[in-house]
């Protein structure tokens, strides 16, 4: 779900390439549509930048669980951290189409107190996981009913430190409803070609509006909702929520060769601070509360909707710090 939504954001926010003026992207007559599209996406999503590195830590929290549809025992996560590294590039750019690729890696370290069936108490367990993903995407710019439309298709693979596990497809169609100096709005649909997908078809909508008082409403649904404020030409602060996903593969957990995937959808709500350093690098700090709908362990050949084990985590405090390389854009108004 997260990969699909991020791809929607990266490719549909290219509406900036057709607006008249901007206070967050340097405007040059020689800059073509694809470069302006890449610049606008990089301003919105760290994963769209040529290089992004993040560290995430979640404070300890409790969770309830179900096993095979029946209530199981309560557990507690004593530590949960992630290191995220990703990079994106458009290596072919033409007037009406572009071809790009994304590579990413996540290291996940988790500690928990889990139920011990032999003692009836809890025992500490520590594990780490490696999750890798890559994709190649094609976007095509056209018109329909006198409106600009962006069609995209993407082929993605993911896996663990041991081997590749899944091949997925993604198709989107997005119409730019409005794009001027103050307001940008799109609507479309996203089709996720993946048997394990929780929601295979997703309607999409994005909206950005600049108010006279300097605030900016910035929505990319269902990815995020933010109210932003530019502090100066090099920094901005944002309040709102965004979707994230924790995912990794597990092996030999039941003494067999069965492969499993654990997947958890998170809603991170809080405050984000971004600041440009060394002209083309952006430092980011986030903090707030993480709300998780559920975490599910399911067989690789099954879907997210057929779990063998399910957790219901309590809300938890989180913080995130990162650095990314972004040669395309600045955060604030042009000088």
C-alpha positions in Angstrom: 0.0 0.0 0.0 2.7 2.4 0.9 4.8 1.7 -2.2 1.7 2.3 -4.4 0.8 5.6 -2.7 4.3 6.9 -2.9 4.5 6.1 -6.6 1.2 8.0 -7.0 2.7 11.0 -5.3 6.0 10.9 -7.2 4.4 10.7 -10.6 1.1 12.7 -10.2 2.6 15.7 -8.5 4.3 16.5 -11.8 1.4 19.0 -12.2 4.0 21.6 -11.1 5.4 21.2 -14.6 2.3 22.8 -16.0 1.6 25.6 -13.5 2.6 29.2 -14.1 4.7 30.2 -11.1 6.0 28.6 -7.9 7.5 29.7 -4.6 9.1 26.3 -3.9 10.8 25.4 -7.2 13.3 27.6 -9.1 11.7 28.5 -12.4 13.9 28.4 -15.5 12.7 28.5 -19.1 15.2 25.8 -20.1 13.9 23.4 -17.5 11.7 20.9 -19.3 8.4 19.4 -18.0 10.0 16.2 -16.7 12.6 18.0 -14.6 10.0 20.3 -13.1 8.0 17.2 -12.3 10.9 15.5 -10.6 11.7 18.7 -8.7 8.2 19.0 -7.3 8.0 15.3 -6.3 11.4 15.6 -4.6 10.0 18.5 -2.6 7.1 16.4 -1.4 8.5 13.0 -0.9 12.0 12.1 0.4 11.9 8.8 -1.5 11.8 10.7 -4.8 15.1 12.3 -4.1 18.4 11.0 -5.6 19.5 10.0 -2.1 17.7 9.7 1.3 18.8 8.3 4.6 16.6 8.2 7.7 16.7 6.7 11.2 13.4 6.0 13.0 12.9 5.0 16.6 9.7 4.0 18.3 9.3 4.1 22.1 8.3 0.9 23.9 4.6 -0.1 23.6 2.2 -2.9 24.4 0.1 -4.9 22.0 -2.7 -7.5 22.0 -2.6 -10.4 19.6 -4.7 -13.0 17.8 -3.5 -16.4 16.6 -5.5 -18.2 13.9 -8.5 -15.9 14.6 -8.5 -16.5 18.4 -7.4 -14.1 21.1 -3.8 -14.8 22.1 -1.5 -13.2 24.8 -0.5 -9.7 25.4 3.1 -8.7 24.5 5.3 -5.7 24.7 7.8 -4.2 22.2 10.8 -3.1 24.2 12.6 -1.5 21.2 11.9 -0.8 17.6 14.2 1.0 15.2 14.6 1.3 11.4 17.4 2.6 9.1 16.1 3.6 5.7 18.2 4.2 2.6 16.8 4.9 -0.8 17.6 6.5 -4.1 15.7 7.6 -7.2 16.7 8.7 -10.7 15.0 9.4 -14.0 17.6 8.1 -16.5 15.6 8.7 -19.7 13.6 12.0 -20.1 11.8 13.0 -23.2 9.2 15.6 -24.0 6.1 13.4 -23.3 7.5 10.5 -21.3 10.1 9.5 -18.8 11.7 6.3 -17.5 13.1 6.1 -13.9 14.1 3.7 -11.2 14.1 3.5 -7.4 16.3 1.4 -5.1 15.8 1.0 -1.3 17.0 -0.8 1.8 15.6 -1.0 5.3 17.3 -2.4 8.4 14.9 -3.2 11.2 15.9 -4.0 14.7 13.1 -5.2 17.1 13.1 -6.3 20.7 10.0 -7.7 22.5 8.8 -9.6 25.6 6.7 -12.5 24.2 4.7 -15.2 25.8 6.6 -18.4 26.7 4.3 -21.5 26.6 6.7 -23.5 28.7 6.9 -21.2 31.7 3.6 -19.3 31.2 5.5 -16.0 31.6 7.3 -13.7 29.1 10.7 -14.0 27.7 12.8 -11.4 25.8 13.4 -11.8 22.1 15.6 -9.7 19.8 15.6 -9.9 16.1 16.8 -7.9 13.1 15.6 -8.0 9.5 16.7 -6.8 6.1 14.1 -5.5 3.6 15.1 -4.5 0.0 13.0 -3.1 -2.8 13.5 -1.7 -6.3 11.3 -0.6 -9.1 11.4 0.7 -12.7 8.6 3.1 -13.8 7.4 4.7 -17.0 5.3 7.8 -17.1 3.5 9.3 -20.1 2.1 12.8 -20.3 -1.0 13.4 -22.5 -4.3 15.3 -22.6 -8.0 14.2 -22.1 -11.0 16.6 -22.2 -8.5 19.5 -22.5 -7.0 18.5 -19.2 -3.4 17.3 -18.7 -3.3 13.5 -17.8 -0.4 11.5 -16.5 -0.4 7.7 -17.1 2.2 5.6 -15.2 3.2 2.0 -15.0 5.7 0.4 -12.7 7.3 -2.9 -12.1 8.6 -3.5 -8.6 10.4 -6.3 -6.8 11.2 -6.7 -3.1 12.7 -9.3 -0.8 15.0 -10.0 2.2 18.7 -10.3 2.7 18.4 -13.9 1.5 16.5 -13.6 -1.8 13.9 -11.8 -3.9 10.4 -12.6 -2.8 7.7 -10.7 -4.8 7.2 -9.1 -8.2 4.5 -6.4 -8.3 2.9 -4.1 -10.8 1.3 -0.7 -10.5 -0.8 1.3 -13.0 -2.1 4.9 -12.4 -4.0 7.5 -14.2 -4.2 11.0 -12.9 -5.9 14.1 -14.3 -4.8 17.6 -13.3 -7.9 19.5 -12.4 -6.3 22.8 -11.5 -2.8 24.2 -11.5 -2.1 27.9 -11.0 0.1 30.0 -8.7 -2.0 29.4 -5.6 -3.9 26.1 -6.1 -3.0 22.7 -7.5 -5.5 19.8 -7.6 -5.5 16.3 -9.1 -7.8 13.3 -9.1 -7.2 9.8 -10.3 -7.1 6.0 -9.7 -4.4 3.6 -8.8 -4.4 -0.2 -9.5 -2.0 -2.3 -7.5 -1.2 -5.6 -9.2 -0.2 -7.8 -6.3 -2.1 -10.8 -4.9 -1.1 -9.9 -1.4 -2.4 -6.3 -1.7 -4.8 -5.1 1.0 -6.6 -2.7 -1.3 -5.9 -3.4 -5.0 -7.8 -0.3 -6.3 -7.3 3.1 -4.7 -8.9 6.4 -5.7 -6.3 9.3 -5.4 -6.6 13.0 -4.8 -4.1 15.7 -4.2 -4.6 19.4 -3.2 -2.3 22.2 -2.4 -3.3 25.7 -1.6 -1.3 28.7 -0.5 -3.0 31.1 1.9 -2.4 34.8 2.2 -1.0 34.4 5.7 1.9 32.2 4.5 0.4 28.8 5.4 0.0 26.0 2.9 -2.6 23.2 2.9 -0.9 20.2 1.4 -2.9 17.0 1.0 -1.9 13.8 -1.0 -4.7 11.3 -0.3 -4.4 8.7 1.0 -0.7 9.3 1.7 -0.6 12.4 3.9 -2.3 15.6 5.1 -0.2 18.6 6.2 -0.5 22.2 7.1 2.9 23.8 6.3 4.5 27.1 7.2 7.7 28.4 5.6 9.9 29.9 8.3 12.3 31.4 5.8 13.8 30.6 2.4 15.7 27.6 3.9 13.3 26.0 6.4 9.7 25.0 6.9 7.6 23.4 9.6 4.6 21.1 9.1 1.8 19.7 11.2 -0.2 16.7 10.1 -0.3 12.9 9.5 1.2 10.5 7.0 1.0 6.8 6.2 4.0 4.5 6.6 4.4 0.8 6.3 6.6 -1.7 8.1 7.2 -4.9 6.1 9.7 -7.8 6.2 10.0 -11.5 5.5 10.5 -14.3 8.0 11.8 -17.9 7.5 11.8 -21.1 9.5 9.7 -19.8 12.3 7.6 -22.9 12.6 10.3 -25.5 11.8 9.3 -25.8 8.1 10.3 -24.1 4.8 7.2 -22.0 4.9 7.9 -18.3 4.1 6.0 -15.5 5.9 5.6 -11.8 5.5 4.9 -9.4 8.4 3.2 -6.2 7.3 2.0 -3.3 9.5 0.3 0.0 8.4 1.2 3.0 10.6 -0.2 6.5 10.8 2.4 9.0 12.0 0.9 12.2 13.4 3.0 15.1 14.7 5.4 17.8 13.6 8.0 17.9 10.9 10.9 20.3 10.6 13.0 20.6 7.4 16.1 22.8 6.8 18.4 23.1 3.9 22.1 22.7 4.7 25.0 23.0 2.2 22.6 24.3 -0.4 21.5 20.9 -1.8 21.1 18.7 1.3 17.9 18.7 3.5 17.9 17.8 7.2 14.6 16.5 8.4 13.3 15.9 12.0 9.9 14.4 12.8 8.3 13.5 16.1 4.8 12.7 17.4 2.6 9.7 17.9 2.4 6.5 15.8 -1.0 4.8 15.5 -1.0 1.3 14.0 -4.2 -0.2 12.6 -2.9 -3.7 12.9 0.1 -5.8 12.2 -0.4 -9.1 10.4 1.8 -12.2 9.8 0.7 -14.2 6.8 2.0 -16.9 4.5 3.8 -15.5 1.5 1.3 -17.1 -1.0 -1.7 -15.7 0.9 -2.8 -12.1 1.2 -2.8 -9.5 4.0 -6.4 -10.3 4.6 -5.6 -13.9 5.6 -3.3 -13.6 8.6 -2.1 -16.5 10.8 -1.1 -14.0 13.6 -2.3 -10.5 14.2 -1.2 -7.7 16.5 -3.0 -4.6 17.7 -0.3 -2.2 18.9 -1.0 0.6 21.3 -0.1 4.2 20.2 3.6 5.0 20.7 5.9 8.0 20.6 8.3 8.1 17.7 11.1 10.3 16.3 12.7 10.4 12.9 15.9 12.1 11.7 17.2 12.1 8.2 19.4 13.7 5.6 18.7 13.7 1.9 20.4 15.1 -1.3 18.0 17.2 -3.4 19.5 19.2 -6.2 16.1 20.1 -7.7 14.4 22.4 -5.3 14.5 24.8 -2.3 12.0 24.8 0.5 11.0 28.4 0.7 10.3 31.4 -1.5 12.7 32.5 -4.2 15.0 35.3 -3.3 
